[in-house]
Amino acid sequence: MQESDYRPLIELAIAEDLGNEGDVTSLAVIPEGERRAVLWSKDHGVLAGEEVFAAVFRRIDPSVAVTFLLHDGARLAKSDRVAEVRGRALSLLSGERIALNFICHLSGIASEARALSDLAASTGKAVILDTRKTLPGWRALAKYAAGVGGARNHRMGLYDMVLVKDNHVDAAGSVAAAVARVRARWGTRFPVEVEARTLAEVREAVDAGADTVMLDNMDEPLMREAVALVADRARTEASGNMTRERIPGVSATGVDFISVGSLTHSVKAFDFSLKIGC
């Protein structure tokens, strides 16, 4: 994750939260003076987003000091003391919600990635993948958090990997024709993954030279057949309605990867509190 990945988001968040007037309540009520705030964990999970959290306060007031006692990737328990923030009381209150919004969302993704990875490892070798189903502008951050939690990043966008899906197959006429067009245009520049809905399409994808075959919305028995059919000729990825309840059974089929859209598009925010004056 680079600073350029989150700097525009911080600017946008500050503009929408503080507007032109700033924190009008704190400006009227809070006396001048330096205060200390403590970031507490209120649940079990995985920390992600310390760099962005600190950057919010630095942008609001460069004199604010943020010290993390735990770091990204750390396992969190209830009542863990995660970080301390020192600075002007007005600065702490002005940045509190913005900083929490970032770290709660990112730690939520990391925590879910860790939970799903542990479930997959309990029955098989499958690695959890994230997807492109991210909030606009948040992709680099969301994928960073997924990686912190133990998932692996799938393609970053439409530009770094070929994924031949049903619409491409329908337009080309067949899986083989679609892959042939890809190879004619790009050669081996990009890895090629092909979505397969049936065993016939799985066989066609492998015969066409796909690097990875996505097993789309298959049940576990059909996945087992597909994995046996592919053997070692390509990697396999299970996709479609992958929930916590399904992950162990899907991993047990022998697939190499399990892609989970909900990991980034509807994950529950992790619960932190920032107590000022502790």
N, C-alpha and C positions, 0 to 999 in steps of 0.2 A: 504494500500500500504506500502510495506517494502522497506528499502534502497536496499536490494538485488534484488528488482524488476527492479530498474533503474540503478544501478551502472554499470553493464556490458554495457548497452546501452550508458552511458556517456563515458565510456572508448573507445568504438568503434567510437562514434561520434567525439571525440577529435582526435583520431588517423587518421581518414579519412579526417578531416578538416585541421589539423595543420601539419600532416606528421612529418618529421624529422627536418624541418627547421623552423616551426612556421609561424606566420603571416608575411611574408617577406615584404609586403607593409608597414604595421605599424611599423615594426622594422626599416625601412629606413626613414619613414616620421614623425612618431609621437614622439614628445619630451617626455622626462621623466617627471614624476610628477603625482600627484593624481588628478583624475577627478570624476565628478558625472554624472551619467546617470539616466534618468527617463523613466520608462516603462509606455506608454500611451495606453489606449484602443481607438481603432478607429471604434468601432461598438457597437451594443447592443448584449449582450449575458450573459454567465455565466463563471466565472473564474475557472480554474482548472490547477494544475501543479506548484503551487508556490514552493513546496519542491524540485522538480526536477530542476526548474529554478535556485534556489539558489545553489543547489548542483553542477551545472555545473561550476559556478564561483569559488566556494570553491575548486573544483578539480584543476582548472587552477591556482589559486592563493589563498591560505588560508587566506591572509590578506584582501581580498575583503569582504566588508560588504553589505549584501542585506537586505533591510527592506521593507516588504510588508505593504502597507496602506490599502489594501483590501485583503480578504482571500478567499480560495477555497469555492465555493458555492455562492459567492457574485454576485448579478446582476450587469452587467456592462453597462454603457452608453458611448456614444461617448465622447472622451476627458476626461475620468476619469483618474486620476493620480493613477496608480496601485501599483507601487513600485519604490524605489530608490536604486541605486547601486553605491557604492563608492569604489574606488581603483585605482591602477595604470592604466593609460590610455591604455597601451599595453594589460593588462589583460582584461579590459572591451571589447576592440575590438576583442581580440582573442576568447572570449566566447560569444560574442553577437549573432551570427547567430545560434550557437548550442543551446543556452538557448532559443532563440525565436522559433526554430523548435519544441522543446518540448512543450512549453507553448501554442503556436498557435494551434498545433494539439490537445492537450488535452482539451483546452478551446473550440475548435470547436466541439468536441464530447459532452462536457457538455452542450454547448449552444443548440445543436440539440436535445439532450435528454430532455432538459427543454421545448423546443418548441413542441416536439412531445407529451410529457406528458401533457402539457396544452391543446393541441388539443384533446387528448383522454378524459381528464376530462371534456371537454366542453359538451360532449354528453353521457357519460357513466362512468363506473367504471374501465375500462381496464387500466392495468399497462403496461408500455412499458418495454420490455425486450431487452437486448443486445444479441449478438450471439458469436459464435467462429470465425466469419469472421473478424479476426484482423490481422494486420501486424505481421509476425513472430517475436517473442521476445517482442512484445508490449502488449500482452494480459492483463497482470495485470494492466498496466497503463491505457489502453483503458477502461477496465471495471471499474477501479477506477473513471475515468472521467465520464463515463456513470452514475455511482451512484451519483456522485456529482451533476449532472444535473437533478436527479430525476428518472432515470430509475432504474430497478432492474436487477441484474446480473442473467443471465441464467447459465447453467453449465460452469465451468471454463475450462473443458477439457473433454476428453472421459472417465476420471477416476472417476468422482464424481456424475454421474447421468446416468441412463439408458434412452436412447432415441431410441425407436424401429422405424426405418424408412422403406421406401418402399423396399429397398434392403434386409433388415432383414426379412420382412414379406414374400417377394417372396422366400427367401431361406428356411424359416421355413414352408411355405405352407399356413399359415394363421396368422392373428393377434393373435388369441387365442393360437396357437401353439408357436408363438414367445414369448408371455408373459409367458406362462407356462415354457419354457426353462429358461427364466430369473429368475423366482421365484425358479426354481429347483436349479439353480446355486448360486444365491445370497440371496434368501429369501427376507427379508424386509430391507436389508442393504442399498440399494439405492432406491431413488424415481424412479418411472417408468412412462415415458411419451411415448405415442404411436401416431405416425403420421397417420392420417386418411384422405383418399382422397374422400370417399363417406359416405353417411349416414349409409350404411350397415357396413362399417368399424368402424364408430363412435360407433354404437351399440355393435359391437364385442369387441372393446377396453374397453368400460365401463363394459360389462359383464365379461371380463377377469380380471377386477380389476385394470385397469390403474389408476394412480393418476391424470394424466393430459392427455387430448386428444388434439393433435395438429391438427387444421383444416387447411389442406394444400391446398393453392391455391383455396379456395372456394370463390364464390361471396357472397355478403351480404345476399341475401335471403336464400341461402343454410346454411350460418352460423347461421341465426336465427333458422332454423329448427334443426340444430345440437345442439345449446345451449338448446333448449327446450327438445330435446331428452336426453341430458346428465343430465339435471336438477341439482340436488345437489350431484350427485353420483361421480363426478370428476370435476376438473377444466378444463377450455378450453383456448386454445391458438390459436390465428389467426396468420398465417404465409404465406408469399409469396407475393412479390411485394407490400410491405407496404410503401406507400408514404405519404407525408404530406396531399395530397388531399384526400387520402382514410381513414386516421386515424379516423376522426370524425364519418364517416359512419360505420366503422368496430366496433368502441367502442360502438356505439348505438345498436349493435346486442346483447349486453349483455355478450360478451366474457370476461374472467378474465384477459387475457394477450394478448399483441400484440408484436410479436418479429420482430425486424427491423435490417436486416443485414447491410443496408447502414449507420446505425448509427456509425459503426466502420470501414467499408471497403471503404467508399467513401465520408466521411464527408468533408465539406469545412473547411479549417483552419480558425481560428479566426484571425482578423487583429489587431496586436499590432505593436507599433514602440518603439524602444529604442533609445532615443535621448541623445547623450553624450555631456556634457558641458552645460546642461540646468541649 
